[in-house]
Amino acid sequence: MASASVFQDEFCCSICLDLLTDPVTVTCGHSFCLKCITGCWDQADHKGVYSCPQCRETFTPRPVLRRSTLLADVVEKLRKIEVQSDHTAPSNAGPDDVECDFCTGRKHKAIKSCLSCMGSYCEVHIQPHYQVACLKKHKLVNASSRLQEKICSQHDRIIEVFCRTDQKLICMLCSMDGHNGHKTVSAIAERTEKQKKLLEMKWDNQMWIQQKEKEVQKVKGL
């Protein structure tokens, strides 16, 4: 059976980059946390035009949001699988691993980093983030040694948007401020698009090489 992490991106909110909480699906088909999309659309109330943060499709009037019970059940099962998988004994950090910031003595391998605490945690020290109410609201990502790069220096918020006009990663507030009117997509959507183009380039190069090899074989046969 595939691990939960394989499917997490499909059930991840492109605004907060975490598993969906109180998921809602907008008219275009993309899903977000109720709190996240409500916050985004509250910022657009003065314009009266609302857009999907992922595909930028616009809606007028403001769509009514309803919690998706089916989607919420799927995400809750993923959360339980993730917590169960993290209950294994912690392993020691290797030279290429991110170390737990809270281990004393021998450092264990970190499995998660918190963008709210700006720290990394092993299987043992991450548990309060799964169990304590106030810590459950923190933004967890896969263990990273470059946490500061994931935070907007201007607004101190998670960088989750890619501005195609300026070709740079920005936060949601940046997209409504200095990048207002620019062509923007979610960072996840941009990454997926670039990965797709990279695969297409690799395929084209492979086909070109095969074609050249055939031409060489024809010349050898003369």
N, C-alpha and C positions, 0 to 999 in steps of 0.2 A: 504493500500500500504506500502511495506517495505521502510524504510528510506534509504537515499543515503549511509549512513555509512555502511550498510550491504554489499553493493556491492563494496565499495571503494578498498578493498584489491585486488579484481580481476583486477582493473585498476590502480594498483600502481606499479611504477617502483621499482624493487628490488635493484637498485643501490642507488637512492636518497631517497627512501621510501616515495615519494610524488606521487600525481596523475600524470599520464603521460602527458608530454608536448612534442608536435611534435612527437607523438608515431610512432615507427617503429617496425616491427616484423621480427626477424631474422629467418634463415632457420629452426631452431629447433622448432619454434612456439612461443617462448617467446618474450614478447614485452618490450621495454625500451624507455626512452626519447632519442631523437636523439642526444642531447648534451651529455648525460651520456654514452651511448654506444660508441659514437665516441671518447670520452675521454679515455675510457678503451682500445679501440683498437689502439688508437694512441700510447699508452704505449707499445703495443706488436708489433709495426711495425718492430723493429729490429730483432724480431724472425721470422716474416713472418707467424706465426701461430696464429689464432684468436679463442677465445672461448666464449661461452655464459656464462655470469657471474652467471646464475642461475643453469643450468644443466651441465655446463662445456664441452658440445659438442664442438669439434674443427672444424675450417673451414680453408681451403686453396684453392684458394687465398682469400683475404679479401672480404666478401660479399658486394654487393652494397646495400645501405640502401635507402628505399623509404618511405616517410611519408604515414601512413595509414589514409586516409580521414575519413573512417567510424569510426574507433576507436577514432579519434580526436573529432568527433561530439558527440560520447557517453560521453567522458570525459568532454567535455565542458558543456553538460547538467548536469552532476554530480556536476560540480563546481557551476553552477547557483543554483541548489537545495541546496547545502551546504551553500552558501551565504544567501539565503532566510531564511533558518532554523535558521541562527545565528542572525536574526534581531528581535528576540523575546526579551522581557524585561529580563535583567540580574537577576539571583536569588542570594540570599545571600549565602556565602560559609558556609557549615556545617562543623562539626568536622573532617569528613573523606574526605572532598573535597580539591582540590588544590585551593589556593587563587590567585586572580588576583594581580600581582605585581604592578599594576599601579593605583589601586583604592585607594583613600584617604578616611579616615574615615572608614565606614563599608565596609568590603571587600566582593566583589562579587565572585561567583564561576567562576573559569577559565575553558574555554572550549578548549583552544589550548595553546600549549607551542611552542616557537620558538627556534630551535636549533642554529640559527644564532645570535639572540639577547640574548639567554640564559635567557628568561623570559617567564612568563605565563600571559595569557590575558583572560578577560571576553568577553561577546558578544559585548560590546561597544568598548572596547579598542583594540580588534582584527581587527576592520574594516579597519584601515590604511593598514594592511597587505593584504587586498583584493583589495584596491583601489589605493595605491601608487605604481608606476612602480617598483622602486628599492626594495620595501618591498615584492612585489609579488614573487621575486626570493628566498626569505628566505624559510627555511625548517620548515614547521609546522607539529606538531604531536599532538595526543590527550594529554590533560593536564597531566603533570607529575611533581611530586615533586623531581624527581631524574634525572634531565637533564644532570648533569655532567657524569653520568654513560653511557649516549648514545653517548659521544664524545671520540674519541681516544686521549689519553693523549700525544701520540708521534707525531701524524700528525695533531691533532686538526680538524679531520674530523668525519663525522657521522659513527658510528659502524653499518655496514650493512652486514657483511660477517661472517660466522661461519667456523672456521678451524676444521675439523673433526680429523685431525692428532694430533693437540695439544689440542683439545676440549676446544676452547675458542673463544669468539667474537672478531672480528678485523675489521678494516676499509679496504677500497678497496686498499689503498696504502700499507698497511701491507701485503695484499695478494700477492702483486707484489714485495715485499721487503723481509722481514724476513721469510715469509711463502711461498715464491716462490717454486713451485713444490709440495706443500702440497695438500691434498684433501680438497677443500673448496666448500661451497654452500652458497646461500644467507641466511641471518638470517631468512627470512620469510619461505624459504623452509625447514630449519632445524626445526623451530617451528611447521610447519605443520606436518612434519614427526614424531616429538616427541608426538604431540597431537594424531596422528593416532595410535602410539604404545601404548599410555596410554589408549585409548579407547579399543584397543585389549586386553590389560592386564585386564581391568575392566570386559570385556566380558568373558574372560577365568576364572577369579575369580568367576564371577556370575554362570557360568556353573558348576564350581567345587563345589560351595556351594549347588547348586540344586542337583547335583549328590549325595553329602553326605547326604542331607536331605532325598533323596529317599532311601538310604541305611539304614538310621535310621528308616524310616517308615517300611521297610521290616523286620527289627529286632523286632520292636514293634508288628508286626503282627504274629510273631512266637508263 
